[in-house]
Amino acid sequence: MIAGGDSSMANKVQPIGGPPSDVEHIKVESNYLRGALVETLSNPITGGLPEDDNRLLKFHGSYMQDDRDLRNERDRQKLEPAYQFMLRVVIPGGVMTSAQWLVMDELAHKYGNDTLRITTRQAFQMHGVLKWNLKKTIRTINDTLMTTLAACGDVNRNVMSNPNPYQSSIHAEVHEWARKVSDHLSPRTPAYHEIWLDGEKVVDSQAEGAVVEPIYGPVYLPRKFKIGMAVPPSNDVDVFSQDLGFIAIVENEKLIGFNVSVGGGMGMTHGDTSTYPQLGRVIGFCRPEQLIDLAEKTVTIQRDYGNRSVRKNARFKYTIDRHGIEWFVSELHDRLGWQLEAARAYHFDHNGERYGWVKGTNGKWNLTLYIQSGRIHDQENYPMMTGLREIAKIHTGDFRLTPNQNLIIGNISTAKKAKITELAKRYGLTDGAHHSALRRSALSCVAFPTCGLAMAEAERYLPSLIEKLEIMLDKAGLRDEEINIRMTGCPNGCARPALGEISFIGKALGKYNMYLGAGFAGDRLNKMYKENIDEAEILETLEPIINRYAKERNTGEHFGDFVIRAGYVKAVTSGLNFHN
């Protein structure tokens, strides 16, 4: 444990005891994330990896998966699973160049499954990469000044920031801080360059006295760590779902600093009340120049005090809830050597998208497109991927991946606007205006067929469920009413389901737990309303609630607020009463 300055021992607590988990042993023995990856990646006998190396591979930005649609048939034929790899690219704040877009498009067709997926962390996932093509793919990504390092694993993940163009006077500055934090917290091990980029091994990382990871140390963090930066009034990064959140405070059109939120997180385990989603809590205000120091010290506290024995209780939210927010603030101040200022006033009014053409404060144009479930691909009668490729060939601005899995074509000059408008029309690219507000507000995780954790469908099923809900909404006159709806195939929380006004978390094929009552601006958790229900019961349950909302809501009252006022569920003030 790092020494904590001059504070009294009264504030000190002991790191949690118990034997380290198997993953901790893997990290210790890996020699800073090397393991046997070089050998097992080149093994021609199998398209997969041993589990220990698969665990390490996550730190390098990839997960081993198999096609679960084919699993039973391949097993029947006594074939190994149809192994493939998901690659995730780190893109701080979701901003990338046209050249980088074109490279990702090319790789998806050359080595992937002809699709790209925008994640809820403003990153790209590429599915379907075979083991033999991993190195070529990662090298090409690196050549275009992007990386997969730390896109997964027990480290800080992709740092999110607000991409909405109507806040663009501040956006560039906030995005730059997101990039700086991301760079600062990136692992320093040379293993990534050695394995993927043919870098030379210049020193034995286990040599005595070698400081390889000055922030993380040899065992990295107990679990993943997530950081997001929001620019009010938009909370599209769902800042309270982050382990560490920064809320931009603007005075006189100048960024003066950030309110700091700690201890958010979405994941839980079905049937285990010791696990729960949690909202971050605002603990104070810091100046921009203090932000990186604060982020580093927060990460080191979780490094030293997080649960390394039981992984499902290892996230930062549990560390804070176990020891108390007052303890955390005291420990943080000790490590910083300075104190946070009092939090400043701010206001969020939504966490969704503002679609279509918006002119930024710099005189440039921005076009926000609707991308269903973040999946970029060509479909019959909708060549979306081709259309975006053609725009990227002529676009001199940037592409911005949004936290809601949509896409902003940003910084379009007036001269280029007409051409991009023509291309968007030619390929049918849409802002989703013809869709219901419910569909435009939907988030889902990948689930089947590629996610190994999925218990139920999400991405493939949610559109058809929404289609049936739209009939109800149309009848009730609510087609244009924004309601946040989210679906995940398991309780890990990849689409931030605990923050949906209506949410479905998969229990089994065709069965979901239904949650209601989250805050529209992402500032209140929802609560389970019905357990283990199928589509028929979902529709039967929601129809009278929707009809009542249409008739009885107050002016400007959001659906999540209404279901609480009407007594369907109680308001959840903290993850600690999520299960009550």
C-alpha positions as a printed Julia matrix, in Angstrom:
580×3 Matrix{Float64}:
   0.0     0.0     0.0
   1.17    3.52   -0.79
   1.79    5.66    2.25
  -0.97    8.1     2.82
   0.71   11.34    3.86
   0.19   12.82    7.31
  -3.35   11.69    8.09
  -4.17   10.07   11.37
  -4.4     6.32   11.58
  -8.07    6.76   12.45
  -8.78    7.19    8.76
  -6.85    4.11    7.75
  -8.52    0.86    6.81
  -7.05   -2.47    5.83
  -7.23   -3.8     2.3
  -9.69   -6.68    2.07
  -8.3   -10.07    3.0
  -8.85  -13.53    1.58
  -6.91  -15.56   -0.96
  -6.3   -13.85   -4.3
  -8.55  -14.94   -7.17
  -7.21  -17.08   -9.99
  -6.98  -13.97  -12.21
  -4.63  -12.34   -9.7
  -2.31  -15.34   -9.97
  -2.43  -15.13  -13.77
  -1.47  -11.43  -13.67
   1.39  -12.02  -11.21
   2.84  -14.84  -13.31
   2.31  -13.07  -16.65
   5.48  -10.92  -16.5
   3.5    -7.76  -17.17
   0.87   -9.19  -19.52
   3.13  -11.41  -21.63
   2.23  -14.87  -20.4
   2.6   -17.43  -23.14
   0.73  -15.33  -25.73
   3.48  -15.42  -28.35
   3.51  -19.23  -28.27
  -0.22  -19.87  -28.02
  -1.1   -17.33  -30.73
   1.17  -19.2   -33.14
  -0.16  -22.68  -32.22
  -1.58  -24.02  -35.52
  -3.53  -26.89  -33.91
  -6.38  -24.75  -32.52
  -8.18  -21.55  -33.4
  -8.55  -20.73  -29.69
  -6.38  -19.91  -26.69
  -5.95  -21.52  -23.26
  -8.02  -19.73  -20.63
  -5.03  -18.13  -18.86
  -3.86  -16.5   -22.07
  -7.41  -15.5   -22.99
  -7.55  -13.62  -19.68
  -4.33  -11.81  -20.54
  -5.46  -11.13  -24.09
  -8.19   -8.86  -22.69
  -5.56   -6.36  -21.54
  -4.42   -6.2   -25.16
  -7.94   -5.3   -26.3
  -9.4    -8.6   -27.41
 -11.79  -11.31  -26.19
 -11.93  -14.86  -27.45
 -15.48  -15.79  -28.41
 -17.23  -18.45  -30.38
 -20.3   -18.39  -32.61
 -23.0   -19.63  -30.25
 -25.43  -20.13  -33.12
 -23.07  -22.9   -34.3
 -21.98  -24.24  -30.92
 -24.34  -27.22  -30.61
 -23.89  -28.36  -34.22
 -20.09  -28.17  -33.98
 -20.18  -30.09  -30.72
 -22.34  -32.76  -32.37
 -19.74  -33.03  -35.14
 -16.97  -33.26  -32.5
 -15.4   -30.06  -33.78
 -13.95  -27.38  -31.53
 -16.14  -24.25  -31.13
 -16.05  -21.74  -34.01
 -13.51  -19.56  -32.22
 -13.22  -15.95  -33.23
 -11.97  -12.82  -31.55
 -13.55   -9.5   -30.77
 -11.19   -6.55  -31.01
 -11.92   -3.28  -29.26
 -10.21   -0.03  -30.23
  -9.43    2.74  -27.73
 -10.76    6.07  -29.04
 -10.77    8.69  -26.24
 -13.94   10.76  -26.46
 -14.92    8.81  -29.58
 -13.21   11.23  -31.99
 -11.4     9.83  -35.04
 -10.23   11.04  -38.43
 -11.61   10.05  -41.82
  -8.37    8.15  -42.52
  -8.83    6.13  -39.32
 -12.45    5.44  -40.24
 -11.4     4.09  -43.63
  -8.82    1.78  -42.06
 -11.4     0.35  -39.64
 -13.83   -0.15  -42.52
 -11.18   -1.97  -44.56
 -10.17   -4.22  -41.63
 -13.79   -5.14  -40.92
 -14.11   -6.46  -44.47
 -10.66   -8.01  -44.7
 -10.46   -9.75  -41.31
 -13.78   -9.21  -39.5
 -17.42  -10.09  -40.16
 -18.07   -7.1   -42.49
 -19.48   -5.02  -39.65
 -18.29   -2.52  -37.05
 -20.07   -1.81  -33.81
 -20.07    1.45  -31.9
 -19.94    0.66  -28.2
 -21.59    2.51  -25.33
 -18.06    3.72  -24.4
 -17.53    5.55  -27.72
 -15.2     2.88  -29.03
 -15.27    0.44  -31.94
 -15.69   -3.3   -31.65
 -14.81   -5.54  -34.53
 -16.17   -9.08  -34.44
 -15.21  -12.26  -36.21
 -11.42  -11.89  -36.35
  -9.65  -15.26  -36.57
  -6.62  -15.96  -34.37
  -4.3   -16.04  -37.4
  -5.33  -12.5   -38.32
  -5.16  -10.86  -34.88
  -1.59   -9.63  -35.19
  -2.06   -8.19  -38.69
  -5.23   -6.41  -37.58
  -3.7    -4.91  -34.43
  -0.58   -3.77  -36.31
  -2.68   -1.99  -38.9
  -4.76   -0.29  -36.19
  -1.54    0.85  -34.52
  -0.18    2.15  -37.83
  -3.11    4.53  -38.07
  -2.31    5.98  -34.6
  -4.95    4.05  -32.69
  -4.52    1.23  -30.21
  -6.31   -1.72  -28.67
  -4.13   -1.67  -25.52
  -6.29   -1.38  -22.37
  -9.55   -1.49  -24.29
 -10.4    -4.42  -21.98
  -8.85   -5.9   -18.83
  -8.25   -4.76  -15.25
  -7.16   -1.25  -16.17
  -8.68    2.1   -17.0
 -10.83    1.68  -20.12
 -11.68    4.12  -22.93
 -12.23    7.59  -21.46
 -15.56    9.06  -22.53
 -16.41   12.68  -23.23
 -19.35   14.62  -24.56
 -19.35   14.78  -28.38
 -22.49   16.86  -28.88
 -21.78   19.72  -31.28
 -24.05   22.26  -29.64
 -21.49   22.32  -26.85
 -18.56   22.5   -29.24
 -17.08   25.68  -27.79
 -16.1    23.55  -24.8
 -16.0    20.14  -26.45
 -12.49   20.42  -27.88
 -11.05   21.32  -24.48
 -12.92   18.55  -22.64
 -11.97   16.04  -25.33
  -8.31   17.04  -24.96
  -8.51   16.35  -21.21
 -10.12   12.96  -21.96
  -7.21   12.16  -24.28
  -4.62   13.27  -21.7
  -6.19   11.18  -18.93
  -6.39    8.19  -21.27
  -2.71    8.52  -22.22
  -1.62    9.01  -18.6
  -3.42    5.91  -17.37
  -2.43    3.68  -20.26
  -0.31    0.67  -19.21
   3.42    1.13  -19.71
   4.39   -2.53  -20.2
   6.39   -3.13  -23.39
   4.55   -6.45  -23.8
   2.07   -4.94  -26.28
   4.82   -3.77  -28.62
   6.72   -7.03  -28.26
   3.75   -9.27  -29.06
   1.9    -7.27  -31.72
   4.37   -4.8   -33.2
   7.54   -6.91  -33.22
   9.18   -4.66  -30.68
  12.44   -5.77  -29.15
  12.48   -6.97  -25.57
  15.02   -4.58  -24.11
  14.78   -5.47  -20.43
  13.44   -8.28  -18.32
  10.39   -6.73  -16.71
  10.76   -8.99  -13.71
  14.3    -7.84  -13.07
  14.89   -6.55   -9.58
  14.25   -2.86   -9.26
  12.62   -2.47  -12.7
   9.65   -0.06  -12.49
   7.47   -1.18  -15.36
   4.04    0.06  -14.25
   4.47    3.12  -12.03
   0.69    3.52  -11.57
  -0.68   -0.02  -11.8
   2.14   -2.15  -10.41
   2.59   -5.82  -11.41
  -1.0    -6.92  -10.71
  -2.81   -3.93  -12.27
  -6.3    -3.19  -10.85
  -8.69   -5.61   -9.14
 -11.22   -5.04  -11.97
 -11.89   -2.68  -14.85
 -12.07    1.08  -14.22
 -14.16    3.57  -16.2
 -13.89    7.35  -16.55
 -16.34    9.72  -18.26
 -16.56   13.49  -18.76
 -19.9    15.22  -19.18
 -20.69   18.72  -20.36
 -24.03   19.89  -18.91
 -26.84   20.1   -19.81
 -26.13   16.81  -21.6
 -25.34   13.7   -19.59
 -24.97   11.46  -22.62
 -21.86    9.8   -21.12
 -24.02    8.71  -18.15
 -21.44   10.25  -15.85
 -22.92    8.68  -12.69
 -22.4     5.19  -14.13
 -18.62    5.78  -14.21
 -16.11    4.76  -11.55
 -14.79    8.31  -11.86
 -16.82   11.07  -13.46
 -15.94   14.65  -14.31
 -18.73   17.19  -14.83
 -17.51   20.23  -16.75
 -18.26   23.56  -15.07
 -18.44   26.47  -17.47
 -18.53   30.14  -16.46
 -18.58   32.99  -18.95
 -18.1    30.46  -21.75
 -14.86   29.26  -20.17
 -14.07   25.83  -18.69
 -13.08   26.59  -15.1
 -12.92   23.0   -13.83
 -14.87   19.85  -13.06
 -17.13   18.5   -10.36
 -15.85   15.07   -9.38
 -18.13   12.02   -9.06
 -16.92    8.65   -7.74
 -18.15    5.1    -7.32
 -20.59    4.47  -10.14
 -20.97    1.15  -11.93
 -23.65   -0.93  -13.64
 -22.78   -4.61  -13.29
 -24.33   -7.12  -10.9
 -25.01  -10.86  -10.63
 -28.52  -12.35  -10.77
 -29.61  -13.62   -7.37
 -26.68  -12.14   -5.45
 -27.74   -9.09   -3.44
 -24.13   -8.34   -2.5
 -23.8    -7.12   -6.09
 -25.73   -4.14   -7.42
 -25.54   -1.17   -9.76
 -24.53    2.09   -8.15
 -24.56    5.8    -8.9
 -21.5     7.96   -8.56
 -21.55   10.59   -5.81
 -20.25   14.14   -6.28
 -17.44   14.81   -3.78
 -16.15   18.24   -4.84
 -14.58   20.38   -7.56
 -11.13   20.43   -9.14
  -9.34   22.76  -11.54
  -8.46   21.44  -15.02
  -4.75   21.33  -14.23
  -5.5    19.12  -11.18
  -7.53   16.56  -13.11
  -4.78   14.12  -14.12
  -3.28   14.03  -10.63
  -6.73   13.34   -9.19
  -7.46   10.59  -11.7
  -4.14    8.88  -10.97
  -4.53    9.0    -7.19
  -8.1     7.68   -7.4
  -6.88    4.74   -9.47
  -4.11    4.0    -6.95
  -6.63    3.9    -4.1
  -8.67    1.31   -5.96
  -5.42   -0.54   -6.76
  -4.53   -0.74   -3.07
  -7.96   -1.31   -1.49
 -10.09   -3.06   -4.12
 -11.19   -6.65   -3.51
  -8.68   -9.02   -5.15
 -10.28  -12.11   -3.65
 -13.83  -12.04   -5.07
 -13.99  -10.51   -8.54
 -17.72   -9.87   -8.54
 -17.17   -7.56   -5.56
 -13.99   -5.99   -6.92
 -15.28   -2.85   -8.65
 -14.52    0.57   -7.2
 -18.16    1.1    -6.12
 -17.83   -1.75   -3.63
 -14.54   -0.38   -2.29
 -16.2     2.96   -1.53
 -19.39    1.41   -0.13
 -17.35   -0.92    2.08
 -15.24    1.82    3.67
 -17.46    4.9     3.23
 -17.28    8.0     1.07
 -15.74   10.04    3.92
 -12.85    7.57    4.15
 -12.3     7.78    0.42
 -12.22   11.59    0.34
  -9.77   11.63    3.28
  -7.5     9.06    1.6
  -7.69   10.97   -1.68
  -6.72   14.25   -0.02
  -3.81   12.5     1.68
  -2.45   11.18   -1.59
  -3.03   14.43   -3.46
  -1.52   16.74   -0.85
  -4.29   19.23   -1.65
  -8.05   19.31   -1.12
 -11.01   19.46   -3.45
 -13.05   22.64   -3.49
 -16.8    22.62   -2.88
 -18.85   21.29   -5.8
 -20.28   23.9    -8.16
 -23.88   24.16   -9.37
 -24.78   22.29  -12.56
 -27.84   20.87  -14.26
 -28.49   17.91  -16.54
 -31.69   17.74  -18.53
 -31.17   14.63  -20.69
 -28.75   11.83  -21.6
 -29.8    11.3   -25.18
 -28.87   12.49  -28.65
 -29.67   15.64  -30.63
 -30.11   14.28  -34.15
 -29.73   15.85  -37.58
 -27.83   18.93  -38.73
 -26.5    21.29  -36.07
 -24.23   24.26  -36.68
 -21.43   24.5   -34.18
 -20.08   27.65  -32.58
 -17.05   27.45  -34.89
 -19.27   27.9   -37.96
 -18.8    24.25  -38.99
 -21.68   21.8   -39.42
 -22.3    18.51  -37.63
 -24.61   15.72  -38.74
 -25.82   13.23  -36.1
 -26.98    9.94  -37.63
 -29.09    7.25  -35.98
 -27.3     3.87  -35.9
 -29.52    1.08  -34.56
 -27.66   -0.68  -31.72
 -24.45    0.92  -33.02
 -24.14   -1.74  -35.75
 -22.54   -0.38  -38.93
 -23.13   -2.72  -41.86
 -24.71   -2.92  -45.26
 -28.19   -4.35  -45.37
 -30.52   -4.99  -48.27
 -31.94   -1.6   -49.28
 -29.74    0.18  -46.71
 -26.03    0.33  -47.67
 -25.06    2.31  -44.56
 -21.47    1.11  -44.34
 -20.81    1.91  -47.98
 -22.36    5.36  -47.58
 -20.17    6.22  -44.59
 -17.11    4.95  -46.48
 -17.88    7.26  -49.4
 -18.32   10.21  -47.02
 -15.02    9.39  -45.28
 -13.23    9.55  -48.65
 -14.09   13.26  -49.04
 -14.67   14.43  -45.44
 -11.97   16.67  -43.98
 -13.48   16.97  -40.48
 -13.9    14.14  -37.97
 -16.13   11.24  -37.01
 -17.46   11.15  -33.45
 -18.79    7.96  -31.89
 -21.44    8.81  -29.31
 -22.12    7.14  -25.95
 -25.56    6.23  -27.28
 -24.08    4.16  -30.1
 -24.76    6.77  -32.78
 -22.47    8.7   -35.09
 -21.7    12.38  -35.58
 -20.02   13.44  -38.8
 -18.34   16.49  -37.31
 -16.68   19.72  -38.39
 -18.14   19.81  -41.89
 -17.26   22.94  -43.8
 -20.05   24.85  -45.53
 -18.36   24.0   -48.85
 -18.54   20.23  -48.1
 -22.03   20.27  -46.54
 -23.89   20.01  -49.86
 -21.79   17.05  -51.06
 -22.15   15.17  -47.74
 -25.9    15.88  -47.74
 -26.1    14.41  -51.25
 -24.13   11.29  -50.26
 -26.23   10.81  -47.12
 -29.39   11.0   -49.24
 -27.99    8.68  -51.93
 -27.2     5.93  -49.4
 -30.22    6.49  -47.19
 -28.23    7.58  -44.13
 -30.73    8.83  -41.6
 -31.09   10.83  -38.42
 -33.92    8.48  -37.51
 -36.61   11.18  -37.74
 -39.0     8.62  -39.25
 -38.52    6.37  -36.22
 -40.3     6.72  -32.9
 -38.55    8.6   -30.11
 -38.48    5.31  -28.18
 -36.43    3.59  -30.9
 -34.05    6.53  -31.17
 -33.54    6.4   -27.38
 -32.78    2.65  -27.26
 -29.52    1.0   -26.23
 -28.61   -2.67  -26.35
 -25.56   -4.86  -25.89
 -24.36   -7.4   -28.47
 -25.44  -10.57  -26.6
 -25.94  -13.55  -28.97
 -24.29  -14.96  -30.98
 -20.83  -13.67  -30.01
 -20.91  -12.8   -26.29
 -20.04  -15.74  -24.06
 -21.9   -14.23  -21.09
 -25.25  -13.73  -22.82
 -28.26  -15.48  -21.28
 -30.77  -13.91  -23.68
 -30.9   -11.92  -26.91
 -30.47   -8.13  -26.92
 -29.23   -6.46  -30.12
 -31.03   -8.93  -32.39
 -34.28   -8.87  -30.41
 -34.83   -5.34  -29.09
 -35.81   -3.81  -32.5
 -38.7    -6.26  -32.9
 -39.89   -5.67  -29.31
 -39.8    -1.92  -29.91
 -41.88   -2.46  -33.05
 -44.64   -3.94  -30.89
 -44.3    -1.23  -28.24
 -44.55    1.44  -30.95
 -48.08    0.26  -31.73
 -49.02    0.96  -28.09
 -47.26    4.31  -28.11
 -48.96    5.36  -31.35
 -52.39    4.51  -29.92
 -51.56    6.48  -26.76
 -50.26    9.49  -28.73
 -46.72    9.06  -27.39
 -44.78    8.35  -30.57
 -42.64   11.47  -30.13
 -42.19   11.1   -26.36
 -38.56   10.33  -25.44
 -38.37    7.34  -23.11
 -34.99    5.73  -22.4
 -35.23    1.99  -23.07
 -32.33   -0.44  -22.67
 -31.77   -4.18  -23.04
 -28.87   -6.45  -22.11
 -28.41  -10.18  -22.48
 -27.0   -10.5   -18.96
 -26.63   -8.38  -15.8
 -23.06   -7.19  -16.54
 -24.5    -3.87  -17.62
 -22.8    -3.13  -20.94
 -25.73   -0.99  -22.2
 -26.09    0.69  -18.77
 -29.52   -0.95  -18.21
 -29.9     0.23  -14.6
 -30.26    3.77  -16.0
 -33.11    2.99  -18.41
 -36.6     4.31  -17.69
 -37.64    0.91  -19.08
 -35.02   -1.84  -19.01
 -34.78   -5.54  -19.7
 -31.96   -7.71  -18.35
 -31.76  -11.24  -19.76
 -32.33  -14.3   -17.52
 -32.73  -17.04  -20.15
 -33.63  -17.32  -23.82
 -36.77  -15.24  -24.27
 -36.96  -14.31  -20.55
 -36.08  -10.97  -18.93
 -36.27   -9.09  -15.67
 -38.07   -5.8   -16.29
 -36.99   -2.62  -14.52
 -38.73    0.75  -14.36
 -38.16    4.2   -12.96
 -34.67    5.49  -13.79
 -34.13    9.22  -14.1
 -34.39   10.63  -17.62
 -31.09   12.48  -17.18
 -29.25    9.42  -15.86
 -29.33   10.55  -12.23
 -31.47    7.78  -10.66
 -31.36    3.98  -10.86
 -34.39    1.94  -11.86
 -35.99   -0.89   -9.9
 -37.16   -4.38  -10.81
 -40.87   -4.47  -11.5
 -41.32   -8.02  -12.82
 -38.99  -11.0   -12.9
 -38.34  -13.61  -15.58
 -41.07  -12.61  -18.05
 -41.47  -13.3   -21.76
 -42.59  -11.03  -24.56
 -46.31  -11.64  -24.07
 -46.09  -10.65  -20.39
 -43.86   -7.67  -21.2
 -46.48   -6.27  -23.58
 -49.37   -7.13  -21.27
 -47.6    -5.39  -18.38
 -46.5    -2.26  -20.17
 -49.69   -1.43  -22.1
 -51.81   -0.22  -19.13
 -48.8     1.67  -17.68
 -48.18    3.44  -20.99
 -51.87    4.28  -21.4
 -52.04    5.64  -17.88
 -48.89    7.7   -18.44
 -50.45    9.23  -21.56
 -53.57   10.26  -19.63
 -52.26   11.15  -16.17
 -48.77   12.58  -16.61
 -48.01   16.09  -15.47
 -46.69   18.66  -17.91
 -43.1    17.78  -18.79
 -43.14   14.66  -16.57
 -40.88   11.89  -17.82
 -41.91    8.24  -17.82
 -39.39    7.26  -15.14
 -40.72    9.94  -12.79
 -44.34    9.01  -13.51
 -44.01    5.29  -12.63
 -42.6     6.31   -9.25
 -45.3     8.91   -8.6
 -47.99    6.42   -9.68
 -46.61    3.82   -7.26
 -45.44    1.16   -9.7
 -41.93    1.18   -8.2
 -40.14    3.03   -5.42
 -37.38    5.51   -6.17
 -33.91    4.03   -5.81
 -31.69    6.55   -4.06
 -28.6     4.33   -3.97
 -27.41    0.95   -5.17
 -27.54   -0.1    -1.52
 -31.36   -0.13   -1.71
 -31.58   -1.37   -5.31
 -32.66   -4.85   -4.18
 -34.89   -3.78   -1.25
